[in-house]
Amino acid sequence: MSFKTKSRFDGLDVSAMVHHLRQKTSILGSKVVNVYDGDAGDSKTTQHQTYLFKLASTGGTTTSNTGDASANAKLLLLIESGVRFHTTNSPPTGNLPSNFCMKLRKHLRNLRLESITQLGFLDRVVDFRFGSGSGNQHLIVELYGRGNLLLCDGEYRILALLRNHDYEGSK
């Protein structure tokens, strides 16, 4: 009996990871320190699709990615458009940040990750809400097909897209 390695999250994986991040890690309430490109870009389009969010938990004792308890633990959240999201121990590379990465930095830096929600029942769409009140921001992660990342304001108006889609007949 041989097992195939899973290449992307399905609806159950998304549900399990959302639950894990909410319940088993100290990621909620952590502040965004910085955002990094996690890859060198797609060879066809030179478009990045993986992003690393460096998060810092302030105050109290927290559990880091490795399970070590320490004050002001740093967490790395990896989000790969269309594929997966999870915490990681891999440090960010020294790549020059893409335009989308710079937009994420501009809007999310110093905001706290307040909630992680799977939209729909077993859908592969996740809403990461940063900040609270009128200044909150949402990062919507689509985990199907090539996926997409949508940066939205508190009223879900789109501020930036990783991938723009042109549909026939929409012009």
Salt bridges, closest charged atoms under 4 A:
ASP10 OD2 - LYS6 NZ 3.26
ASP13 OD2 - LYS6 NZ 2.67
ASP37 OD2 - HIS48 NE2 3.83
ASP39 OD1 - HIS48 ND1 3.08
GLU80 OE1 - ARG84 NE 2.65
ASP127 OD1 - HIS138 ND1 2.95
ASP153 OD2 - ARG157 NE 2.86
GLU155 OE1 - ARG157 NH1 2.90
